[in-house]
Amino acid sequence: MAETLTITDNRTGKQYELAITDGTIRANDLKKIKVGDQDGGLATYDPAFMNTAACRSQITYIDGDKGILLYRGYPIEQLAEQSTYLETAYLVLFGELPTAEQLRKWTHQITMHTMVHENIKKFMEGFQYDAHPMGVFISTVGALSTFYTDGKQIFDETSRQRQIHRLIAKVPTIAAYAYRHSIGRPYVYPDNDLSFTGNFLNMLFKMTELKYQPNTALERALDVLFILHADHEQNCSTSAMRSIGSSQVDPYSALAGAAAALYGPLHGGANEAVLRMLKEIGSVDHIPAFIKRVKGGDGRLMGFGHRVYKSYDPRAKIIKRTADEVFEVTGKNPLLEIALELERIALEDEYFITRKLYPNVDFYSGLIYQAMGFDVAMFPVLFAIARTVGWVAQWEEMLLDEDQKIARPKQIYTGAATRDYVAMDLRTPRQDAPS
Ligand code: ACO
């Protein structure tokens, strides 16, 4: 028997049967329940989408209470241990792990698209010397739509795949150019002999040597960090990607919007904020006073808490292990001691326990990135490179989903009722109006 929910309207005594599918009711079914004479029916009010499923998706599964994260059914722990970023990217996009031949072709396709048009390089040269690399990244990804005008053919399968290859392949090149620009060093062209992350390190850090040889431990650590950040279902930036993409704009424009959403300190900017916070705390002795401040409502413990995870973020566990491997090569980040003690104290504190606040993926990622030689300003850019595959996979799934239309939430209007235009000399200023 189909599951239903019976709602009794106390005002009229009428009963309504709503079908329950996949643990949800259709918001549109509520329209049957009339609120007034002339209305479109009952709606839900859900600021920040706290309890609204906006799509069906087969890509990523999260159980926030149990701390489970699966890409296409595969546990993140197994992928971090055994997969590579490019193989995981294939899995996220196409739904299955590739065979050896499929992976070879896929790697070849991505590798063949790593270069960017020389005019993109020139375009990037126009940014101020101290421009934030994330601002440069967002603008440049958006500008790709002017170079690849076939990107508009979003319902042509071949064209769509071409744009996906271009995006995954070119974001590291753009990110590296943005970084080199910010430190005033010449751009380094991609080296197609190297792996995805090895080449990225080459474009970032190559100096005068003829051939850059990435440190294999750091190359692997970066690959693992990219796997961990590849997708995370309907988060702020992915919702932005889907929402912008639902207008049927090209994927470069949509991805620039998603990257902009990622830039904020509550999302991809969190690891940068963590490092600033650790620096501000300065020493282990200052931690109790800092925690007291946070509990008093003055600021947040950055890198803690998550909308979905109400237990330890599974990615944070893997990252802690990766941190040890990186620090063996680079030496310990001096801020690590503060981070470990901060985590220990917070996890024993009533305030954090009752609110189920645990370290998220970004609590330790910044410490690793910094130890690897990345500037703090590059952190959100690194996140954007890894998340590009999630964004394009979710974008494509949205485009092919017959349930989807242009995204357009409702509102509850709380403004003035209809009133007549007032002539200038009859207006009285409102007390709180800007002068
Ligand atoms: N430090 C202190 N208190 C916190 C924190 C924190 N980091 N996070 C949440 N709280 C408190 C809130 O003050 C609130 O307390 P109250 O009930 O007494 O008012 C309660 O916990 C619930 O918080 P909300 O803001 O309602 O939780 P929400 O799900 O909206 O926020 C978020 C999730 C944005 C991640 C939040 O935990 C936060 O700001 N964390 C710090 C920023 C951060 O690390 N972001 C990275 C997220 S992971 C990522 O994007 C990859």
Residues whose N, C-alpha, C, O or C-beta is under 5 A from the ligand:
A	BS01	ACO	P265 L266 H267 G268 A270 V294 G299 R300 L301 M302 G303 F304 G305 H306 R307 R355 N360
